[in-house]
Amino acid sequence: MLNGLWLGFFVAAAVAALVRWIGGDAGVFAAMVESLFAMARLSVEVMLLLFGTLTLWLGFLRIAEAAGLVALLARALGPLFARLMPQVPRGHPSLGLITLNFAANALGLDNAATPIGLKAMRELQALNPRPEEATNAQILFLVLNASSLTLLPVTIFVYRAQQGAADPTLVFLPILLATTASTVAGLLAVALVQRLRLWEPVVLAYLLPAALALGGFLALLASLGAGALASLSSVLGNLALFGLILLFLLLGAWRRVGVYERFIEGAREGFDVAKNLLPYLVAMLCAIGVLRASGALDFLLGGIRWAVSHAGWDTRFVDALPTALVKPFSGSAARALLIETMQSKGVDSFPALVAATIQGSTETTFYVLAVYFGAVGIQRARHAVGCALAAEFAGVVAAIGVCYWFFG
């Protein structure tokens, strides 16, 4: 799957560039070559950032493991994961790490979520009988990560506030509804392919209370004013991040763990994980850069606008689609397109609201794929890409539909 996808990026870029060159754009091939080298440089910059982040968080995670926190989470969720990931033994350390990763993602703690997720992927890889091919458990874990379930989209509020929005948190509920739809779609897609029985009583006993708790939390947040919500988002995120570190340290000290020695052990592991990522990042980011520079995404957007117009539908949402088309490939590019839409259309215009909702409820699917599978050397993704893109598509469609519902 990854071989065909990666080759397809270059072929699509070549075709799009050829069309533009025949049409008189003499600089398109130069732009593609420039993007190729720029993305190679960006890959190194991303890897350097990951060096520090992984070293820090895997150090703290080693303390949590030694203190028994990861094993405790694994035991608590063992019955659920026995149904969703039947290949993973009950009490396996990957299950506790997966739980921590989901919690960090939900709170928008990206700096913590990625290192924890990579550690979980390495633990799952230890059970993999075919190291170059993704297992069912690894695919489910990656797809749920790529579905971008986030309860507190603080960065979107910041972007809207910077552009002068009267109510920066106006898109809060639309983002929550859209990202929930994305996560549910990802889970259902994997369950369909892997024939997981989500209707079993044990699974429902875990998922239904979680859904009710999520609904209650959303109702509480929806009752807050814009200022209170923005303040809570910031405080809760920072408090959760530092509180997690403090929990690891205090629990380790209580269990008489040598916290400093364990931190150094985990930090060394983080260094080893990061240094193996570069080839995978270069391969994926360079292919994405060439695709963007070729104008292939512009051609796709033009085709969508033409089809929507000829179908007689409202075309206002099409101006928000550049963010949707780029987001699976590059978070920074999608962020730039979101800000450009806010500036050109107005921060509270319908296209800008849709773009903000899409940005907050979708994930950089191919970056996640490259990092998580690249960290453990997986080359055959099987159905991971298809299921992750299904979740991404569901998030975009839900974002558009919810914005029509909320903002007309």
Residue pairs with C-beta under 8 A, 6 or more apart in sequence:
1 380
1 381
1 382
1 383
1 384
1 385
1 386
2 369
2 373
2 379
2 380
2 381
2 385
3 379
5 385
6 283
6 284
6 287
9 287
9 288
9 290
9 291
10 287
10 290
10 291
12 291
12 294
12 296
13 32
13 290
13 291
13 293
13 294
13 296
14 294
15 296
16 294
16 295
16 296
16 299
17 28
17 29
17 32
17 294
17 295
19 295
19 299
20 28
20 294
20 295
21 28
21 29
25 295
28 293
28 294
28 295
31 293
32 290
32 293
32 294
34 293
35 289
35 290
35 292
35 293
36 286
36 289
36 290
38 289
39 282
39 285
39 286
39 288
39 289
39 290
40 282
40 285
40 286
42 285
42 289
43 278
43 281
43 282
43 285
43 286
44 278
46 281
46 285
47 274
47 275
47 277
47 278
47 281
50 114
50 274
50 277
50 371
51 270
51 271
51 274
51 275
53 111
53 114
53 115
54 114
54 115
54 118
54 270
54 271
54 273
54 274
55 267
55 270
55 271
55 274
56 115
56 267
56 270
57 111
57 112
57 115
57 116
57 270
58 115
58 118
58 119
58 266
58 267
58 269
58 270
58 273
59 262
59 263
59 264
59 265
59 266
59 267
59 270
60 244
60 245
60 248
60 249
60 263
60 266
61 70
61 97
61 115
61 116
61 119
61 248
61 266
62 262
62 263
62 265
62 266
62 267
62 269
63 248
63 249
63 252
63 257
63 259
63 262
63 263
63 266
64 70
64 100
64 248
64 251
64 252
65 71
65 93
65 262
66 252
66 255
66 257
66 262
67 248
67 251
67 252
67 254
67 255
67 257
68 251
68 255
69 96
69 247
69 248
69 251
70 93
70 96
70 97
70 100
71 91
71 93
71 96
72 96
73 95
73 96
73 99
73 100
74 81
74 90
74 91
74 92
74 93
74 94
74 95
74 96
74 99
75 90
75 91
77 95
77 96
77 99
77 206
78 90
78 91
78 95
79 202
79 206
80 202
80 203
80 206
80 207
81 88
81 90
81 95
81 98
82 90
82 202
83 196
83 197
83 200
83 202
83 203
84 140
84 196
84 203
85 95
85 136
85 137
85 140
85 141
87 127
87 135
87 136
87 137
88 94
88 95
88 124
88 127
88 137
89 127
92 123
92 127
93 123
94 120
94 123
94 124
94 127
94 137
97 116
97 117
97 119
97 120
97 123
98 120
98 141
100 116
101 113
101 116
101 117
101 120
101 145
102 144
102 149
104 110
104 112
104 113
104 116
104 244
105 113
105 145
105 148
105 149
105 150
106 149
106 150
106 151
107 150
107 151
107 152
107 236
107 237
107 240
108 150
108 151
108 152
108 153
108 154
108 155
108 233
108 237
109 237
109 240
109 241
109 244
111 241
112 241
112 244
113 145
114 371
115 270
117 141
117 145
117 372
118 273
118 371
118 372
118 375
119 269
119 273
120 141
121 138
121 141
121 142
121 372
121 373
121 375
121 376
122 273
122 375
122 376
124 135
124 137
124 138
124 141
124 376
125 131
125 138
125 376
125 377
125 378
127 135
127 137
128 135
128 138
128 376
131 376
131 377
131 378
132 377
132 378
132 379
132 380
133 378
133 379
133 380
133 382
134 142
134 373
134 378
134 380
134 381
134 382
134 384
136 194
138 373
138 378
138 384
139 190
139 194
139 381
139 382
139 383
139 384
139 387
140 187
140 190
140 194
141 372
142 368
142 369
142 372
142 373
142 384
142 388
143 186
143 187
143 189
143 190
143 384
143 387
143 388
143 391
144 183
144 186
144 187
144 190
145 363
145 368
145 372
146 186
146 363
146 365
146 368
146 369
146 388
146 391
146 392
147 179
147 182
147 183
147 185
147 186
147 187
147 363
147 388
147 391
147 392
147 395
148 179
148 182
148 183
148 361
148 362
148 363
148 395
149 179
149 180
149 182
149 183
150 175
150 179
150 360
150 361
151 176
151 214
151 217
152 233
152 236
152 237
153 171
153 172
153 175
153 179
153 233
153 360
153 361
154 230
154 233
154 234
154 237
155 360
156 171
156 175
156 356
156 359
156 360
157 168
157 169
157 172
157 230
157 233
158 168
159 335
159 338
159 339
159 342
159 356
159 359
160 168
160 169
160 170
160 171
160 342
160 347
160 356
161 168
161 230
163 339
163 342
163 343
163 347
164 347
165 347
165 348
166 348
167 226
168 226
168 230
169 226
169 229
169 230
169 233
170 226
170 348
170 353
171 353
171 356
171 357
171 360
172 221
172 222
172 229
173 218
173 222
173 406
174 353
174 357
174 399
174 402
174 403
174 406
175 356
175 357
175 360
175 361
175 399
176 218
177 398
177 402
178 357
178 358
178 360
178 361
178 395
178 398
178 399
178 402
179 360
179 361
179 362
179 395
180 214
181 361
181 394
181 395
181 397
181 398
182 361
182 362
182 391
182 392
182 394
182 395
182 398
183 391
184 394
185 390
185 391
185 393
185 394
185 395
186 387
186 388
186 390
186 391
186 394
187 198
188 198
189 386
189 387
189 390
189 391
190 196
190 383
190 387
191 197
191 198
193 383
193 387
197 203
198 204
198 207
221 229
221 232
224 232
249 259
252 259
252 262
253 259
273 375
276 374
276 375
276 377
277 371
277 374
277 375
279 374
280 370
280 371
280 373
280 374
280 375
281 370
281 371
281 374
283 370
284 366
284 367
284 369
284 370
284 374
285 330
285 367
285 370
288 329
288 330
288 366
291 297
291 329
292 326
292 329
292 330
292 333
297 322
297 325
297 326
300 325
301 318
301 321
301 322
301 325
304 318
304 321
305 315
305 318
308 314
308 315
308 318
309 315
314 404
316 350
316 351
316 354
317 350
317 351
317 354
317 400
317 403
317 404
318 351
319 341
319 345
319 351
319 355
320 341
320 351
320 352
320 354
320 355
320 358
320 400
322 337
322 341
322 355
323 334
323 337
323 338
323 341
323 355
323 358
323 359
324 355
324 358
324 362
324 396
324 399
326 333
326 334
326 337
327 334
327 358
327 359
327 362
327 363
327 364
327 392
328 362
328 363
328 364
328 365
328 366
328 389
328 392
329 364
329 366
329 367
330 364
330 367
331 364
331 367
334 359
334 364
335 359
337 355
338 352
338 355
338 356
338 359
341 351
341 352
341 355
342 352
342 355
342 356
345 351
345 352
346 352
350 403
350 407
350 408
353 403
353 407
354 399
354 400
354 403
357 399
357 402
357 403
358 395
358 396
358 399
358 400
361 395
361 398
361 399
362 392
362 395
362 396
362 399
363 392
365 385
365 388
365 389
365 392
368 388
369 381
369 384
369 385
369 388
373 379
373 381
373 384
